[in-house]
Amino acid sequence: MLAAGATDVEVGRKVPGPARPGDEELTYVAVRRPLIEWALRQAVMRERRVAIVSGARVRGVRVASGGVDGADLDDGHVDAQVVIDALGRTSPVRAWLAEQGAGYT
């Protein structure tokens, strides 16, 4: 992300109290959300075992043997060992799981 335009911001000197060894390593990355999303997508695309399905609308998840085993899309189903819910606090995933008698952790 730094090479793509993010900025390293040193925060060690802003920490209250006397300076301690290692404070010079306290930093955060100042970046806008689109850059984070781009960088994460680039990293995921390099993973051989990960499939990205772009432009699809998820309509539900499927539960089997106590775990999620895929996602229902507008135009079919994707089998998966892991399904990541990155929809935030308004995500419908809790309701989808409850409809199938599964808990949410």
N, CA, C and O atoms as a GROMACS GRO file, in nm:
protein
  420
    1MET      N    1   0.083  -0.118   0.000
    1MET     CA    2   0.000   0.000   0.000
    1MET      C    3   0.087   0.125   0.000
    1MET      O    4   0.052   0.226  -0.060
    2LEU      N    5   0.202   0.117   0.068
    2LEU     CA    6   0.290   0.233   0.070
    2LEU      C    7   0.338   0.267  -0.071
    2LEU      O    8   0.345   0.384  -0.108
    3ALA      N    9   0.372   0.164  -0.148
    3ALA     CA   10   0.418   0.188  -0.285
    3ALA      C   11   0.307   0.244  -0.373
    3ALA      O   12   0.335   0.308  -0.475
    4ALA      N   13   0.182   0.220  -0.335
    4ALA     CA   14   0.068   0.266  -0.416
    4ALA      C   15   0.012   0.400  -0.369
    4ALA      O   16  -0.084   0.451  -0.428
    5GLY      N   17   0.073   0.460  -0.264
    5GLY     CA   18   0.029   0.593  -0.224
    5GLY      C   19  -0.009   0.613  -0.080
    5GLY      O   20  -0.038   0.726  -0.040
    6ALA      N   21  -0.011   0.508   0.000
    6ALA     CA   22  -0.040   0.525   0.142
    6ALA      C   23   0.077   0.594   0.210
    6ALA      O   24   0.187   0.598   0.155
    7THR      N   25   0.055   0.648   0.328
    7THR     CA   26   0.159   0.721   0.399
    7THR      C   27   0.180   0.660   0.537
    7THR      O   28   0.084   0.633   0.609
    8ASP      N   29   0.306   0.638   0.573
    8ASP     CA   30   0.341   0.593   0.706
    8ASP      C   31   0.340   0.714   0.799
    8ASP      O   32   0.405   0.814   0.770
    9VAL      N   33   0.268   0.706   0.910
    9VAL     CA   34   0.261   0.817   1.005
    9VAL      C   35   0.320   0.769   1.137
    9VAL      O   36   0.271   0.672   1.196
   10GLU      N   37   0.424   0.838   1.183
   10GLU     CA   38   0.487   0.802   1.310
   10GLU      C   39   0.402   0.854   1.424
   10GLU      O   40   0.363   0.971   1.424
   11VAL      N   41   0.372   0.771   1.521
   11VAL     CA   42   0.292   0.812   1.635
   11VAL      C   43   0.365   0.797   1.767
   11VAL      O   44   0.313   0.837   1.871
   12GLY      N   45   0.484   0.740   1.766
   12GLY     CA   46   0.560   0.717   1.888
   12GLY      C   47   0.581   0.843   1.969
   12GLY      O   48   0.571   0.839   2.092
   13ARG      N   49   0.610   0.953   1.905
   13ARG     CA   50   0.636   1.077   1.980
   13ARG      C   51   0.507   1.140   2.033
   13ARG      O   52   0.513   1.235   2.111
   14LYS      N   53   0.391   1.089   1.992
   14LYS     CA   54   0.263   1.142   2.038
   14LYS      C   55   0.205   1.063   2.155
   14LYS      O   56   0.104   1.103   2.213
   15VAL      N   57   0.268   0.954   2.190
   15VAL     CA   58   0.220   0.870   2.300
   15VAL      C   59   0.251   0.942   2.431
   15VAL      O   60   0.364   0.987   2.452
   16PRO      N   61   0.152   0.953   2.521
   16PRO     CA   62   0.176   1.022   2.648
   16PRO      C   63   0.285   0.955   2.732
   16PRO      O   64   0.307   0.834   2.721
   17GLY      N   65   0.350   1.033   2.813
   17GLY     CA   66   0.452   0.980   2.902
   17GLY      C   67   0.590   0.986   2.841
   17GLY      O   68   0.606   1.029   2.727
   18PRO      N   69   0.688   0.943   2.917
   18PRO     CA   70   0.826   0.948   2.866
   18PRO      C   71   0.846   0.849   2.752
   18PRO      O   72   0.778   0.747   2.742
   19ALA      N   73   0.940   0.883   2.665
   19ALA     CA   74   0.973   0.795   2.552
   19ALA      C   75   1.028   0.663   2.603
   19ALA      O   76   1.096   0.658   2.705
   20ARG      N   77   0.997   0.557   2.530
   20ARG     CA   78   1.046   0.424   2.564
   20ARG      C   79   1.113   0.364   2.442
   20ARG      O   80   1.082   0.402   2.329
   21PRO      N   81   1.206   0.271   2.466
   21PRO     CA   82   1.266   0.203   2.351
   21PRO      C   83   1.157   0.134   2.268
   21PRO      O   84   1.069   0.068   2.324
   22GLY      N   85   1.163   0.148   2.140
   22GLY     CA   86   1.065   0.088   2.050
   22GLY      C   87   0.957   0.185   2.006
   22GLY      O   88   0.883   0.155   1.912
   23ASP      N   89   0.946   0.302   2.072
   23ASP     CA   90   0.845   0.400   2.033
   23ASP      C   91   0.861   0.443   1.888
   23ASP      O   92   0.764   0.478   1.821
   24GLU      N   93   0.984   0.442   1.840
   24GLU     CA   94   1.008   0.484   1.701
   24GLU      C   95   0.944   0.389   1.600
   24GLU      O   96   0.928   0.423   1.483
   25GLU      N   97   0.907   0.270   1.647
   25GLU     CA   98   0.842   0.173   1.558
   25GLU      C   99   0.690   0.186   1.557
   25GLU      O  100   0.622   0.118   1.480
   26LEU      N  101   0.634   0.272   1.642
   26LEU     CA  102   0.490   0.290   1.648
   26LEU      C  103   0.446   0.378   1.531
   26LEU      O  104   0.473   0.498   1.528
   27THR      N  105   0.379   0.315   1.436
   27THR     CA  106   0.331   0.388   1.319
   27THR      C  107   0.193   0.337   1.281
   27THR      O  108   0.152   0.228   1.323
   28TYR      N  109   0.123   0.414   1.203
   28TYR     CA  110   0.002   0.364   1.138
   28TYR      C  111   0.008   0.408   0.993
   28TYR      O  112   0.083   0.498   0.957
   29VAL      N  113  -0.071   0.344   0.913
   29VAL     CA  114  -0.074   0.373   0.771
   29VAL      C  115  -0.196   0.458   0.742
   29VAL      O  116  -0.310   0.417   0.767
   30ALA      N  117  -0.173   0.576   0.688
   30ALA     CA  118  -0.284   0.664   0.649
   30ALA      C  119  -0.318   0.631   0.504
   30ALA      O  120  -0.237   0.646   0.413
   31VAL      N  121  -0.442   0.586   0.485
   31VAL     CA  122  -0.482   0.539   0.354
   31VAL      C  123  -0.633   0.552   0.339
   31VAL      O  124  -0.708   0.540   0.436
   32ARG      N  125  -0.675   0.577   0.218
   32ARG     CA  126  -0.820   0.581   0.192
   32ARG      C  127  -0.870   0.439   0.162
   32ARG      O  128  -0.795   0.352   0.117
   33ARG      N  129  -0.998   0.420   0.188
   33ARG     CA  130  -1.058   0.287   0.173
   33ARG      C  131  -1.038   0.224   0.035
   33ARG      O  132  -1.007   0.105   0.028
   34PRO      N  133  -1.055   0.298  -0.075
   34PRO     CA  134  -1.036   0.233  -0.205
   34PRO      C  135  -0.897   0.171  -0.223
   34PRO      O  136  -0.882   0.068  -0.289
   35LEU      N  137  -0.795   0.234  -0.165
   35LEU     CA  138  -0.661   0.180  -0.176
   35LEU      C  139  -0.647   0.051  -0.095
   35LEU      O  140  -0.582  -0.044  -0.139
   36ILE      N  141  -0.708   0.049   0.023
   36ILE     CA  142  -0.705  -0.074   0.104
   36ILE      C  143  -0.774  -0.187   0.029
   36ILE      O  144  -0.723  -0.298   0.022
   37GLU      N  145  -0.891  -0.158  -0.027
   37GLU     CA  146  -0.965  -0.261  -0.100
   37GLU      C  147  -0.886  -0.311  -0.220
   37GLU      O  148  -0.884  -0.431  -0.248
   38TRP      N  149  -0.821  -0.220  -0.292
   38TRP     CA  150  -0.739  -0.258  -0.407
   38TRP      C  151  -0.623  -0.348  -0.363
   38TRP      O  152  -0.598  -0.452  -0.423
   39ALA      N  153  -0.553  -0.307  -0.256
   39ALA     CA  154  -0.437  -0.384  -0.209
   39ALA      C  155  -0.480  -0.523  -0.160
   39ALA      O  156  -0.412  -0.622  -0.189
   40LEU      N  157  -0.590  -0.530  -0.088
   40LEU     CA  158  -0.638  -0.661  -0.041
   40LEU      C  159  -0.678  -0.750  -0.158
   40LEU      O  160  -0.650  -0.870  -0.159
   41ARG      N  161  -0.744  -0.691  -0.257
   41ARG     CA  162  -0.783  -0.769  -0.374
   41ARG      C  163  -0.661  -0.823  -0.447
   41ARG      O  164  -0.659  -0.938  -0.491
   42GLN      N  165  -0.558  -0.740  -0.461
   42GLN     CA  166  -0.435  -0.785  -0.527
   42GLN      C  167  -0.372  -0.902  -0.451
   42GLN      O  168  -0.327  -0.999  -0.512
   43ALA      N  169  -0.370  -0.894  -0.318
   43ALA     CA  170  -0.314  -1.002  -0.236
   43ALA      C  171  -0.397  -1.129  -0.250
   43ALA      O  172  -0.341  -1.238  -0.264
   44VAL      N  173  -0.528  -1.116  -0.247
   44VAL     CA  174  -0.616  -1.233  -0.258
   44VAL      C  175  -0.603  -1.297  -0.396
   44VAL      O  176  -0.606  -1.420  -0.408
   45MET      N  177  -0.589  -1.217  -0.499
   45MET     CA  178  -0.577  -1.271  -0.634
   45MET      C  179  -0.451  -1.356  -0.652
   45MET      O  180  -0.445  -1.440  -0.742
   46ARG      N  181  -0.352  -1.335  -0.568
   46ARG     CA  182  -0.229  -1.416  -0.574
   46ARG      C  183  -0.244  -1.550  -0.504
   46ARG      O  184  -0.157  -1.637  -0.517
   47GLU      N  185  -0.351  -1.568  -0.430
   47GLU     CA  186  -0.374  -1.693  -0.357
   47GLU      C  187  -0.438  -1.796  -0.450
   47GLU      O  188  -0.544  -1.772  -0.506
   48ARG      N  189  -0.374  -1.909  -0.466
   48ARG     CA  190  -0.423  -2.012  -0.558
   48ARG      C  191  -0.553  -2.076  -0.512
   48ARG      O  192  -0.634  -2.117  -0.595
   49ARG      N  193  -0.576  -2.085  -0.382
   49ARG     CA  194  -0.693  -2.156  -0.330
   49ARG      C  195  -0.814  -2.065  -0.308
   49ARG      O  196  -0.914  -2.109  -0.251
   50VAL      N  197  -0.805  -1.941  -0.352
   50VAL     CA  198  -0.915  -1.847  -0.331
   50VAL      C  199  -0.977  -1.812  -0.465
   50VAL      O  200  -0.906  -1.781  -0.561
   51ALA      N  201  -1.109  -1.816  -0.471
   51ALA     CA  202  -1.180  -1.776  -0.593
   51ALA      C  203  -1.255  -1.646  -0.564
   51ALA      O  204  -1.323  -1.634  -0.462
   52ILE      N  205  -1.242  -1.550  -0.653
   52ILE     CA  206  -1.314  -1.425  -0.642
   52ILE      C  207  -1.428  -1.429  -0.742
   52ILE      O  208  -1.407  -1.455  -0.860
   53VAL      N  209  -1.548  -1.402  -0.695
   53VAL     CA  210  -1.665  -1.397  -0.782
   53VAL      C  211  -1.711  -1.252  -0.784
   53VAL      O  212  -1.775  -1.204  -0.690
   54SER      N  213  -1.679  -1.182  -0.891
   54SER     CA  214  -1.712  -1.039  -0.900
   54SER      C  215  -1.850  -1.019  -0.962
   54SER      O  216  -1.894  -1.096  -1.047
   55GLY      N  217  -1.916  -0.914  -0.917
   55GLY     CA  218  -2.043  -0.876  -0.976
   55GLY      C  219  -2.160  -0.967  -0.943
   55GLY      O  220  -2.268  -0.952  -1.000
   56ALA      N  221  -2.140  -1.059  -0.852
   56ALA     CA  222  -2.248  -1.151  -0.814
   56ALA      C  223  -2.319  -1.100  -0.690
   56ALA      O  224  -2.257  -1.036  -0.605
   57ARG      N  225  -2.446  -1.127  -0.681
   57ARG     CA  226  -2.523  -1.090  -0.562
   57ARG      C  227  -2.549  -1.216  -0.481
   57ARG      O  228  -2.605  -1.314  -0.532
   58VAL      N  229  -2.509  -1.212  -0.356
   58VAL     CA  230  -2.529  -1.326  -0.267
   58VAL      C  231  -2.672  -1.320  -0.213
   58VAL      O  232  -2.715  -1.217  -0.162
   59ARG      N  233  -2.743  -1.432  -0.224
   59ARG     CA  234  -2.882  -1.441  -0.179
   59ARG      C  235  -2.899  -1.524  -0.053
   59ARG      O  236  -3.007  -1.529   0.005
   60GLY      N  237  -2.791  -1.589  -0.011
   60GLY     CA  238  -2.799  -1.672   0.108
   60GLY      C  239  -2.675  -1.756   0.124
   60GLY      O  240  -2.587  -1.757   0.038
   61VAL      N  241  -2.668  -1.826   0.237
   61VAL     CA  242  -2.560  -1.920   0.261
   61VAL      C  243  -2.620  -2.057   0.284
   61VAL      O  244  -2.736  -2.070   0.325
   62ARG      N  245  -2.541  -2.158   0.258
   62ARG     CA  246  -2.586  -2.295   0.282
   62ARG      C  247  -2.512  -2.352   0.400
   62ARG      O  248  -2.391  -2.334   0.414
   63VAL      N  249  -2.584  -2.421   0.485
   63VAL     CA  250  -2.527  -2.480   0.604
   63VAL      C  251  -2.537  -2.631   0.593
   63VAL      O  252  -2.642  -2.685   0.559
   64ALA      N  253  -2.427  -2.698   0.623
   64ALA     CA  254  -2.425  -2.845   0.624
   64ALA      C  255  -2.334  -2.890   0.737
   64ALA      O  256  -2.224  -2.835   0.754
   65SER      N  257  -2.377  -2.988   0.812
   65SER     CA  258  -2.298  -3.043   0.923
   65SER      C  259  -2.251  -2.934   1.019
   65SER      O  260  -2.138  -2.939   1.068
   66GLY      N  261  -2.337  -2.836   1.044
   66GLY     CA  262  -2.305  -2.733   1.141
   66GLY      C  263  -2.217  -2.621   1.093
   66GLY      O  264  -2.182  -2.533   1.171
   67GLY      N  265  -2.180  -2.621   0.967
   67GLY     CA  266  -2.096  -2.513   0.915
   67GLY      C  267  -2.144  -2.465   0.780
   67GLY      O  268  -2.218  -2.535   0.710
   68VAL      N  269  -2.101  -2.347   0.744
   68VAL     CA  270  -2.137  -2.294   0.613
   68VAL      C  271  -2.053  -2.365   0.508
   68VAL      O  272  -1.932  -2.379   0.523
   69ASP      N  273  -2.118  -2.411   0.400
   69ASP     CA  274  -2.044  -2.480   0.296
   69ASP      C  275  -2.056  -2.413   0.159
   69ASP      O  276  -2.020  -2.472   0.057
   70GLY      N  277  -2.106  -2.291   0.157
   70GLY     CA  278  -2.113  -2.219   0.031
   70GLY      C  279  -2.210  -2.104   0.036
   70GLY      O  280  -2.270  -2.075   0.140
   71ALA      N  281  -2.225  -2.039  -0.078
   71ALA     CA  282  -2.314  -1.924  -0.089
   71ALA      C  283  -2.406  -1.940  -0.209
   71ALA      O  284  -2.364  -1.987  -0.315
   72ASP      N  285  -2.532  -1.901  -0.191
   72ASP     CA  286  -2.627  -1.900  -0.301
   72ASP      C  287  -2.620  -1.764  -0.369
   72ASP      O  288  -2.629  -1.660  -0.304
   73LEU      N  289  -2.602  -1.766  -0.500
   73LEU     CA  290  -2.593  -1.643  -0.579
   73LEU      C  291  -2.717  -1.629  -0.666
   73LEU      O  292  -2.797  -1.722  -0.677
   74ASP      N  293  -2.733  -1.513  -0.727
   74ASP     CA  294  -2.844  -1.492  -0.820
   74ASP      C  295  -2.847  -1.599  -0.929
   74ASP      O  296  -2.954  -1.644  -0.970
   75ASP      N  297  -2.729  -1.640  -0.974
   75ASP     CA  298  -2.723  -1.733  -1.086
   75ASP      C  299  -2.659  -1.867  -1.052
   75ASP      O  300  -2.596  -1.929  -1.137
   76GLY      N  301  -2.676  -1.912  -0.928
   76GLY     CA  302  -2.622  -2.043  -0.894
   76GLY      C  303  -2.572  -2.050  -0.752
   76GLY      O  304  -2.618  -1.977  -0.663
   77HIS      N  305  -2.478  -2.139  -0.731
   77HIS     CA  306  -2.423  -2.166  -0.598
   77HIS      C  307  -2.272  -2.178  -0.609
   77HIS      O  308  -2.220  -2.228  -0.709
   78VAL      N  309  -2.202  -2.131  -0.507
   78VAL     CA  310  -2.057  -2.146  -0.499
   78VAL      C  311  -2.028  -2.232  -0.376
   78VAL      O  312  -2.064  -2.194  -0.264
   79ASP      N  313  -1.962  -2.346  -0.396
   79ASP     CA  314  -1.919  -2.430  -0.284
   79ASP      C  315  -1.794  -2.368  -0.224
   79ASP      O  316  -1.708  -2.318  -0.296
   80ALA      N  317  -1.784  -2.371  -0.092
   80ALA     CA  318  -1.668  -2.311  -0.026
   80ALA      C  319  -1.646  -2.372   0.111
   80ALA      O  320  -1.741  -2.408   0.180
   81GLN      N  321  -1.520  -2.384   0.150
   81GLN     CA  322  -1.486  -2.426   0.285
   81GLN      C  323  -1.494  -2.308   0.381
   81GLN      O  324  -1.516  -2.326   0.501
   82VAL      N  325  -1.476  -2.188   0.328
   82VAL     CA  326  -1.482  -2.066   0.408
   82VAL      C  327  -1.562  -1.962   0.331
   82VAL      O  328  -1.541  -1.943   0.212
   83VAL      N  329  -1.654  -1.897   0.399
   83VAL     CA  330  -1.729  -1.785   0.342
   83VAL      C  331  -1.705  -1.666   0.433
   83VAL      O  332  -1.729  -1.674   0.553
   84ILE      N  333  -1.657  -1.557   0.377
   84ILE     CA  334  -1.628  -1.438   0.456
   84ILE      C  335  -1.743  -1.339   0.443
   84ILE      O  336  -1.780  -1.298   0.333
   85ASP      N  337  -1.798  -1.302   0.557
   85ASP     CA  338  -1.904  -1.202   0.562
   85ASP      C  339  -1.839  -1.067   0.587
   85ASP      O  340  -1.800  -1.037   0.700
   86ALA      N  341  -1.826  -0.986   0.484
   86ALA     CA  342  -1.764  -0.854   0.496
   86ALA      C  343  -1.866  -0.744   0.467
   86ALA      O  344  -1.831  -0.638   0.415
   87LEU      N  345  -1.990  -0.772   0.502
   87LEU     CA  346  -2.096  -0.677   0.470
   87LEU      C  347  -2.124  -0.577   0.581
   87LEU      O  348  -2.208  -0.489   0.565
   88GLY      N  349  -2.055  -0.588   0.693
   88GLY     CA  350  -2.073  -0.490   0.800
   88GLY      C  351  -2.194  -0.518   0.887
   88GLY      O  352  -2.252  -0.627   0.882
   89ARG      N  353  -2.231  -0.417   0.966
   89ARG     CA  354  -2.336  -0.436   1.066
   89ARG      C  355  -2.474  -0.458   1.007
   89ARG      O  356  -2.563  -0.508   1.076
   90THR      N  357  -2.495  -0.424   0.880
   90THR     CA  358  -2.626  -0.446   0.819
   90THR      C  359  -2.632  -0.578   0.742
   90THR      O  360  -2.726  -0.602   0.666
   91SER      N  361  -2.534  -0.662   0.764
   91SER     CA  362  -2.528  -0.790   0.693
   91SER      C  363  -2.651  -0.876   0.720
   91SER      O  364  -2.697  -0.884   0.834
   92PRO      N  365  -2.704  -0.940   0.617
   92PRO     CA  366  -2.816  -1.032   0.636
   92PRO      C  367  -2.774  -1.172   0.678
   92PRO      O  368  -2.859  -1.260   0.693
   93VAL      N  369  -2.645  -1.195   0.696
   93VAL     CA  370  -2.596  -1.331   0.723
   93VAL      C  371  -2.652  -1.389   0.852
   93VAL      O  372  -2.683  -1.508   0.857
   94ARG      N  373  -2.666  -1.310   0.956
   94ARG     CA  374  -2.724  -1.362   1.082
   94ARG      C  375  -2.863  -1.420   1.057
   94ARG      O  376  -2.895  -1.529   1.105
   95ALA      N  377  -2.944  -1.348   0.982
   95ALA     CA  378  -3.079  -1.396   0.953
   95ALA      C  379  -3.075  -1.521   0.866
   95ALA      O  380  -3.151  -1.614   0.889
   96TRP      N  381  -2.987  -1.523   0.768
   96TRP     CA  382  -2.976  -1.642   0.682
   96TRP      C  383  -2.938  -1.765   0.764
   96TRP      O  384  -2.992  -1.873   0.743
   97LEU      N  385  -2.846  -1.748   0.856
   97LEU     CA  386  -2.805  -1.860   0.941
   97LEU      C  387  -2.918  -1.902   1.034
   97LEU      O  388  -2.943  -2.021   1.052
   98ALA      N  389  -2.985  -1.805   1.094
   98ALA     CA  390  -3.096  -1.837   1.184
   98ALA      C  391  -3.207  -1.912   1.111
   98ALA      O  392  -3.268  -2.003   1.168
   99GLU      N  393  -3.234  -1.877   0.986
   99GLU     CA  394  -3.336  -1.948   0.906
   99GLU      C  395  -3.305  -2.095   0.892
   99GLU      O  396  -3.395  -2.177   0.875
  100GLN      N  397  -3.176  -2.128   0.900
  100GLN     CA  398  -3.134  -2.267   0.883
  100GLN      C  399  -3.099  -2.333   1.017
  100GLN      O  400  -3.048  -2.445   1.021
  101GLY      N  401  -3.127  -2.262   1.126
  101GLY     CA  402  -3.102  -2.318   1.258
  101GLY      C  403  -2.958  -2.317   1.301
  101GLY      O  404  -2.920  -2.388   1.394
  102ALA      N  405  -2.877  -2.236   1.236
  102ALA     CA  406  -2.735  -2.228   1.270
  102ALA      C  407  -2.707  -2.103   1.352
  102ALA      O  408  -2.772  -2.000   1.333
  103GLY      N  409  -2.613  -2.111   1.443
  103GLY     CA  410  -2.574  -1.995   1.523
  103GLY      C  411  -2.476  -1.908   1.448
  103GLY      O  412  -2.426  -1.945   1.342
  104TYR      N  413  -2.449  -1.793   1.503
  104TYR     CA  414  -2.357  -1.697   1.443
  104TYR      C  415  -2.245  -1.672   1.543
  104TYR      O  416  -2.271  -1.634   1.657
  105THR      N  417  -2.122  -1.694   1.500
  105THR     CA  418  -2.008  -1.670   1.588
  105THR      C  419  -1.913  -1.571   1.527
  105THR      O  420  -1.811  -1.538   1.587
   0.00000   0.00000   0.00000
